């Protein structure tokens, strides 16, 4: 069952990434503009095509299901459209999530984004791909919706609730677009062109004068140490993604998906453990017993919803 530990480790990494995301967009000395951070996130995510270089290592030297350049083919118009749609929806989802993170704690925002994304992904998957639903689907939806409602009612101002809902919906659109891409081509080919689309979309933003000014001004005012933090955090996110892909290849895909709920648990635990020792921009500074209890309840409900949804 090493693949379960691999999947759990990936969710711990994702939790750390989410907390650092919160710090980056909240600290005025780092990168407080969510739009600019989303731009660099897309750019760095696209750079993960470097994993194809691992495919050049002789067979047997590396026991990883890495993609290979030999499987990359010229894209069709349908593939290009799906890849660009995947990049666009990913960027929009990030802007909304980072804006929400700037206003609220990661342990509040990320579980809601994840719950909305899971519900919308299942609905869209059933509509577009006739995806089969689990026997516990209804209970999973009820738990996810209940947890989301509790967070929105007890923890969020209306603005943050709407931003989190918007982000979750667009993450769902992103996953459906990427799923559609992998349905029309191989994983190696689809992953390559989806990364190229990320880079192309991010760079295309520089063609809009107002976006160019926003990105360049923020970049010039950002310290080198902040740039290294951003690069390191997105590299960490990439490692987490690869670990999830590896766990999926080795084990049960539904269990790996269900373990996605662990990310919310890890965010809560890390916040409780280190929140009081970190800057205010890191978030998780509410150490009141009732505040921690509220978070623990809705995180438990949403995590249970994930488990039921993929059971």
N, C-alpha and C positions, 0 to 999 in steps of 0.2 A: 504493500500500500504506500510505497514511496511517493506515488503521484499525488496522493492526498496531502502529504506534507509539502510537496512542491506547490500545489494550488493554495494551501493555507499560507505558505511563505510569500507567495505572490500577492495575496490580499494584505498581508502585513506591509509589504513594500508600497502597495497602492494607498494604504492608510497614511504612511509617512509622506508620500507624494502629495496627498490632499492637504495635509497640515502645512506643508511647505508652500503649497499653492496659496493657501490662506495668508501666510506670512508675506509672500511676495507681492500680492495685490493690495495688501493693507498697509504696508510700511512705505511711507513717502520717500524713504531713502533707497528703496529697492526698485520696484516697477509697479507703481500704483494704478496704471491704466490697463484695465482688463482687455481692451481691444488690442493693445500692443503685445500683451502677454500671450493672447490667443494667436496672434500673428507668429510669434517666435515658437510657440508650441507646435503649430502646423508645420513650420519650416523644419524644426528639429525632428518631428515625427516622420516627415518625408525622408530625412537623411538615413532612416533605418534600412534603406536599400543596401547599406554596406554589409548587412548580414549575408547577402548573396556571395560576398567574397569568401565566406566560410565554405561555400560549396566547391571552391577550388582546391580545398584541402583533400588529399587522397582518401578514398573510401576506407573506413576502418580507423582512421586516425582521430576522428571526432564522432562520438556517438550522439548526434543530435539531428533531428529531422529538419535540417536547414534547407531553405530554398536554393535553387540552382539557376544560373544564367541560361543554361542549356534549355530550360523549360519556358523561357520568356519568348513570346511571339508578338508580331505586330498586332496592335489592338484593333478591334472592330469599332464602328461608330457607337454601337450599343455599350460596349465596354468603356469607351471614353466618357459617354454620358453618365453612366453609373458611377465611375470613378470621380468625376467632377462633382456630381451630386453628393457623393460621400464626403468629399473634402469640404464642400460648402456647408452642409448640415453639421459637420463636426466643428467647424469654425464658429457658426452661430451658437451652437450648444455651449461651447467653451466661453464665449463672450458673456452669455447669460449666467453661467455657473460662476465665473470669476467675479462678475459684478455682485452676485448674491453673496459670495464668500467675503467680499470686501465689507459687507454690511453685517454678516452673521458668522457664527462659528461653523467650522467644517463638520462638526458632529451633528449640527442641525441641518445644514444644507445638503451634504452629500447623500445621506440616507433618503431624503425626499427625492432628489434627482434620480437616484438609483431605483426607487420604488415606481416613480412615474415612468421612467424609461422601460422598466420590466413590463409594466402593465401595457404600455403603448406598443412595445415590441411584440408582445404576444398577440395583441389585437391586429396589428398590421401584418404580422406573419401569417395569421390565420386567414386574413382577407386576401393577401397577395399570393401566398405560397401554400395555402390549405394545410398549414402546420397543425399536427394533431395536438390536442390539449390533454393535459394529465387529468386523472380522476379527481385530483385535489385542486384543480385550477380555480374553482369558485372560491374555495376557502383561502387560497393564496391571495387572490385579488382582494377579498374582504379584509384580510390582515394588512396587506400593503396600503389599501385605501384608508383603513382605520389609523394606521401609524402616520401616514401623511397628513390626515386631518388633524390628528393630535398635535403634530409639530406646528402646522399652520395656525392652529388655534392658540397654542400655548407659548410658542417660541418666536413666531415670525411677525413682522409688520407686513402689511398687504403687499408692498413692493417686492420684498424678498420672496414671499410665497409665489407671486406671479413669475418672477425670474426663475425660480427653481422648477416650477411647472413647465415653463417654456424650454428650459435647458433639457429637462427629462424627455420632452416630446421630440426635440431635435436630435438628441442622442439616439432615440428610437428610430427616427428617420435615417440617421447615419448607419445604424446597424442593419436596417432593411436594405439600404442601397448597397452596402458591402456584401450582404448575403446574396442579393441579386447578382452582383458581379461574380461571386464565386460559383453561382449556379450556371453561368454561361461560359466559364473558363476554368482552368486549373487554379489551385491555390497559389502556386509559384507565379503564374502569369498575372493573376488578379492582384496579388499583394504588391508586385512590382509596379504595376500601373496605378494602383491606388496611392502608393507613396509618391510617384511622379506627379500625380494630380494634386497631392497636398502641397508639394513644392511650387508647382505651377500656380495654384490658386493663391498661395501666400504671396508670391512675387507679383502676381497680377494686381494685388491691392496697392502696390507702389505706383501703379499707373494712374491712380485717382489722386489728384493734387492734395486734397484735404487729408486723405489717409497717409500719403507720403510725408506730409508735414508732421502729422501726429506721431508717426512711427520714428522718423529721424530725430525729431526734437526730444522724444523720450529716450531714444537710444543714446544720444549725445550726453544727456544728463544722468545716465545710469553709470554707476561706478563699475570698474572692471570686476571687482569681487562679486557684485550683484549678477553680472553676466555669467560668471563661473557658476554661481549658485543655480541660476536658471538652467544652464546647460547640464549641470550635474543632476538636477531634479528630473529633467525630461529624459536623461539617460537612464536614471533609476526607473522611471515609468516604463521605458522600453524594455528593460530587463524583466520587470513584472509581467509585461505582456507576453514576452517570449516564454517565461516560466508557465504561464497559463496555457499557451499553445502546446508546450511540451507535456503538461499534465493532461490536456485533452487528448493528445496523441497516445498517451500511455494508459489512460483509465477511462472511466465512465463520464461522458460529456455532461450528462444531467447533474451528476454529483459535483463536478467542477463548477458548473453554473450556479448551483445552489450554494456552494461555498463562497460565492460573491458576497453574501450577507456578512461574512466574517470581517470584511473591510470596515463596516460600520461599527462593529464591536471593537475592533482594534483602534479605530479613531477615538472612540469614547474612552477606552482604557488608557491610551497614550495621553489624551487630554487630561484625564484625572491624575495620572502619574506625574506629568511634566508641566501642566498648564500653569501652575503657580510659580514655576521656575523660569518661565519664558517671557519675552516681551509681550506687551499688551496686543501688539499687532499679530501675534501668533494665535490669539483667540484662546478659547477654553479657559477663561479666567473666572468663570462663575463657579466658585467652590461652595456655594450654599447647598445645604443638604437637599432642599426641595428642588433646586435647579438640576442637580446631578440626578436625582430620582426621576424627574421628568424625562431627561435624556435617556436614562437607562430603560424606562418603560417603553418609549416609542422605538428605540433601537431594537429592543427585544421583540416587539411586535413586527417591525419591518423585516428583521432577520428571519423570524418564523415564517413570514409571508414568502420570502425567497425560498426557503426550504420546501414549503408546501407547493409552491408554483412549479418547481423543477423536480418534485418527488416522483 
